[in-house]
């Protein structure tokens, strides 16, 4: 149950309690007034009738009673009182029911007032020898109707006040607690990694203090993430620099050594001087081994740092990488749009893009068992977009994997200030989409807005395990 709902229920209970208390008070006052009025009317009528009976009995005991009854029968019906003549052989009212004065009280109100007829009935016995008696009975209808007329306005005021207060409290709660909903949304944004969210002040001191603290936290997290991004970028750049240095050392030292070994071995093998066959065979073995070592060194240098990236740029380097995977039974289709001319300052970014493609293809073959892959590269609208798709086994992208491949790719993308999305499910291949800030060249790629960067490829469902 939300805080707003709890406060609304609490206010509803309090309002209902006040309404019940007000209704109880109104009913109590109405009951007191009705009983007092009826008691007064019955007692007054009883006193007047007793006085008249006493006078009549004293003057003419035999015939005075009938004269009294006849006179009472002609009396105009009195308010709140009803007279009845009771005798062993007859029972008839001397006064009619109280006239209808318009609106009457509801049955529930009359029931709550709690009129008791026996408590407001008086009997006067006449001395006429026939057992005649006068019954003075209270008629509460008119008095209860008057009490209802007075109570109705107060009850309407209480109900109206409760309704207006409920609406005002509802509006006030939503207005006051709206910053808490903004705070919840802001915390959700922080959880998703969006540190640009800021909360506005509302004029309430406590809530403004929370907003200031949230904004300070978001700013601190943004600064920390930026420092981490720069640190990761520096570490990766240093790693690539070291790899480039090692590749250059291998090229300069091992390449020369293996080339010299091959030359010497060929010279010994092809020497015209008579040499034993064992020596010539040994020279050939040395030449073959040196050639193998030279090939291993070249492959190692290519993995450490592709030479084409420094000399020709990202496009040729990716084509060379695709040809290399072609020899390892992975058909790679490249779809690279016209990019800006290669520049030295872009090498750091290009090597990271190259590593992303390299790692994605490695995952596709090693973990997904893919046979085909497609790489698409576009640059437009200030964004460099890279998409890699394969027809491997795929995996559940909603379940975190324990491998380091995707985690390392995310860190590399984050260091470049980009974003990475993974689309995959078991048996449906994998699609990786990367977006980085970059220069836009719409003249070179006029259809960049019309063509999606996400590559498409026919998927062959095959069971398997998740990639790293």
N, C-alpha and C positions, 0 to 999 in steps of 0.2 A: 504494500500500500504506500503510495507516494505521500510526501509531506503535505502537499496541497489537499489531497483527499482526506488525510487525517484532520487537518485544520477545519476543513469543511464539515466533516462529521462532528467534530467537537462543537463547532458553532451551531450546527443543526440541533444537537442535543441540548445545548444551552438555551437556544431560542425556544425549542419545544418545552423545556422546563419552565421558562418564564411565561409562555403562553398558558401552560397548565396551571401555574401559580396564579396568573391573572384571572383565568376562568374560575378557579376555586374561590378567589376573593370575591369576584362578581357574584357567583352563586351564593356565597355565604351572606353577602349584603342583601341580595334579593330575597333569600329565604327569611332573613331577619325582618326585613321590611314587610313582606307579605304576611308573615305570622303575626307581627305586631298590629298591622292594619286590620286583619281579620279578627283578631282577638278583641281589639278595641270596638269594632263594629258590632260583633256578637254581644259583647258585654253591655254596650250602650243600648242595643235593642232589647236585650233581656231585662235591663233595669227599667226601661220605659214600659215594657209589656207587664212586668210584675206590678209596677205602680198602677197601671190601668186595671189590671185584674183585681188588685186589692181594693181599689175604689168601687169597682163594679160589684164585687162580692159583698162589700159592706152595704151597698145601697139596695140591691135586689138580687139576693142569692139565687132565686128560682129562674127569673127571666133575664137577669143581667148578663149571664154568660153568653146566651145566644146573641143578645144585642152587641156584646163585645166582639164576638166572632164575626158578626155581620159588618161591624164597622172596620175591623182589621182587614176584611176581605176587600173592602173598597179603597183601602189605602194604596197609594202609588207604590209600586215595588221599589224597595230600597236597594241601594247599591251595596254589594258584597253580602247581602243577607237574604235568606229565603224562609218564609213562614209556612208551616204545614199544620193542618188540623188533624189530629189523630184521635179516633174513637174506636170502640170495639167493632162498630158496624160500618165505619167509613174512614177513609184516609184521602184527604184532598188538599192540594196546596192552596194557600191563601194568597200567595204572591207568585207571579209567573217567573220564569227564568230570567236572568239578567239580560237586558237587550244586547244585541250584537253591536259592539262599538268599533267595528273595523278589524284591524289586524289582530291576530291571536298569537300566543307564544307557541313555539315548536314543542312537540311532545317531549323531546329529550330535556328541554329546559324546564318544563313543568315537572318532569320526573325528578330532575336534580334539585329543584326547589323543595320537594318532599312535603307536600301538603298532606296533613292528616285530618280527615273529616271528623273523626270521633273527638278529637281535641278541641274542635270548634263547633260543637253542637250543645244546645241547652234545651231542656224540657221543662215546661211549666204546666202543672196539673191544675185544672179548674175544679172548683167545688160545685159541680152541677149534678152529681149523683149518677151521671151516665159514663163516667170515666173519661171525659173529654180532656185532651191535653194539647198544648201548643208546642210545636217543635221548631226551635230557632236554629237554622242550619246556615253555615258560612258558604258563600259562593266565591271561590278563589279565582275563577277564570278571568274576571276583569282586572283584578289586582295583579295577577301573574302576567297578564298582557302588558299592563303598565310597567311592571318591573323589567319585562323583556325589552320594551321600548327604550328604557334607560340603559340596559346592559348591552344592547345590540351595538350602540355607537362605540362603547368602550372596547367591546370585543373586536369590532371592525378596525378600531385604531390599533389594537395590539397586533392583529393579523397583518394589517398594512405595514406597521412598523417592522415586523419580523420579515416580511417579504422584501421591503426596501433595504433593510439591513443585510439580508442575505445577498442581494444583488451587489450592494456596495462592498461587502466583505469579499465576495467572489472577485470583483474587479480589483480590489485592493490586494488580495492575495496573489492574483496573477501578475499584477504590476510589480509588487514587491519581490516576488520570488522569480520573476523572469530572469534577473541576473544569475540566479542559481542554475537555470537551464542553460544559459550562455556559458556558465562556468563548466557545466557538464559537457557541453559540446566542445569547449576549448580543451578540456582534459582528453576527450576522445581524439581530438586533432593531434595533441601531443603524443598520444599513444600510437597514432599512425605515422608519426614522424614529421608532422606539419608544425614547425616552430614559428611560423609567421602569424599565427592567430593571436589577436589581441582583444581584450575585453574593454568595453567602454564604461565610463563611470556613470553612476545613476543619481548621485546626490545624497545617497544614504552612506553614512560614515563607515559602518561595518562592511557593507558590500563593496564600497569603493576600496577599502583596505584589502579585501580579498582580490579585487580586480588588479590592484597595483602589484600585489604579491605574485599573482598569476603571470602578469605581463613581465615582471622581473625574472620569473622562472623561465618563461618561454625565451626571453632574450638571452639568458645565461645558457640555456640548452642550445640555442642557435649558434652562439659564439663557440661553445664547446664542440658542436658538430663541425663547424667551419674549421676550427683548429685541427680536429681529428682528420678532416678531409685533406687539409694541407699537409698534415704529417704523413698520412697514407700516400698522398701524391709524391711527397719528397722521398719516402721510403721506396716506393715503386720505381721512381725515376732513378734513385741510386742503384736499385737492383738491376734495372735495365742498363745503366751505365757500366756496372760491373760486368754484366753479361757481354756488352759490346767490347769492353776491354779484353775479356777472356777470349772472345771470338777473334779479335784482332791478334792477340798473342798466339793463339793456335794457328792462325793463318800465317803469321810471320815466322814463327819458330818451327812448329811441327810440320807445316806445309813445306818449308824449305828443306827440313831434315829428311822427310820422306821422299821428296823429289830427288835429293842428293843420293839417298840410298838406292832409289830406282836407277838413277843414272850409273852409279858405280856397279850395281848388279848387272845391268845390261852391258856395260863395258867388259866386265869379266866374262859374261856369257858369250859375247860376240868377239872376244879376243882371238886373233888369228894364230896366236902361238899355240902349239900343241899343249892342251890341258887335259887332265883326266876327266872322264865323264861325270864323276862324282862332284867335281868342282863346278862344272857347268850346270849340273842339276841343282846344286846348292845355290848358285848365283840366281838361277831362275826362281827358286823358292823364295830367296830374299826379295827379289823384285816383286813377286806376287804378293808377299806379305806386306811389303812397303806400300804397294798399291792399295791393298785392303785397308791398311791403317790410314792412308791418305783419304780414302772414301769415308771411313768412319769419322775422321777429323772434319771433313767437309759437312757431313750430316750433323755432327755435334755443333759446328759453327753455325749452321743454318738454324738449329733449334735454339742456340743461345741468342743469336741475333741475325735476322735475315739481311744479307748484304743488299738485296734489291730495295729494301725499304729506305736505306740511306741514299742510294744512287738514283733510283727510278721513282720511288714514291709508293703509296699504299696500294694502288690498283695493281701494278705489276707484282708486288710482293704477295698479294692475295691470289693472283693467278698462279704464281709459282707454288704457293701452298696448296692450291686445288690440284695441281698436277702431281704434287707429292702424295696427296691422299688418293689420287686416282690409281697409283701403283699399289695402294693398300686396300683395294677393292671397295672404295667409297667414291661414288660418282658425285662430284660437287659441281653445281651449276652456279655461276656467278652472274649477277645482274647489278652492275655498278653504273650509276648515272655519272654524267660529266661532273667532276669535282674541280675545285679551284686548283691552279697549278701548284705543284709540290714546292714547298718552301722549307727551309731549315728549321724555322721556329715551330712548324707543324709536326716535326718528327716525334716529339714526345707524345703528342696525342695519337699519332698514327700507330706507334708501337703498341699502345694500349688497345686500340681497335684491333690490331693484328692479333694480339694475345687473346682477346675475347673470341674472335673467330677460331683461333687455334684450339682453345679450350672447349668451345662448343662442338667442334667437329670431333675432337678426341672423346668427349662424352657420348656423342651420337654413335660412334663406332664401338667404343669399348663397353659402354653400359647399355646402350639401346640396341645394339646389333643392327644399326641402320645400313642400308645399301645405297640410299640416295639422300642428298642434302642440297639445300638451296640457300644462297647468301645474296641478300639485296641491300644495297647501300644508296641512300639518297641524302641530299643536303638542300634544304629549302626552308624559307620562312624563319631563318635564324636558328634552325634545328637540324642537326645531323642525325639521321635515322638509320639504324642497322637492324636487319631482321635475319634470323637464321632458323630454318625449319628442316626437320628430318623425318623419315618414315620409320623410325625405330619403334621400340616397344612402348615408349612413353611411360608415364608414372602419374601418381595422384599429386597434382600440384598443390592441393590444399593441405597435404600432410608434410610437415617439415622432414627433410632428409638429414641423415647424419654425416653425409659426405662434405668435403671441403671445396669441391669444384664450383657449385653454384654460389657458395658463401664467398669464395675468392673473387668470383666474377662480380658479385654485388659490391664488394669492397672496392674493386677497381673502377666500377661504374660510378660509385659514390665519390671517389677521389677526383673524378673528372667533372663532378657536378651534374651527372646525368641520372636517368631513371631506367629501371630494368623491370620487365614484366615477363612472366613465365606462363605459357598456356600448354597444358598437357593433361592427358588422362591415359589410363592403361589401354594399350592397343591402338592408340590414335596418334602416335608420334609426339614430337615436342616442337614448340615454336618459342623462340626467344626474341624479344623486341627491346632494343636499346634506343634511347633518345638522349642526345647531348647538345649543349649550346654550341653553335657554330655559325660561320658566315653563310649567307644565302646567295645563291647564284641563279635566280629564276630564269635569266636569259638562256643559260646553258641547259636548264631542265624545265621547259615550259609546262610539262604535264605533271609536275611533281605533286600538285595538289589533287590531281585526279586519280593518281595511282597510289594504292595503299602500299606501305612499306612492308607489311607482314607478308612473308613469302608463303605460297601455297604449294603443296606437294601431295601426291597420292600416297596414302598410308597403307602399309601392309600389316594388319593386326597379328602380333606375335607375342606370346607370353614371355615375361622376363622380369628383371629386377630394375630398381630405380637407379637413375644416374646419380653421381655425386654432386 
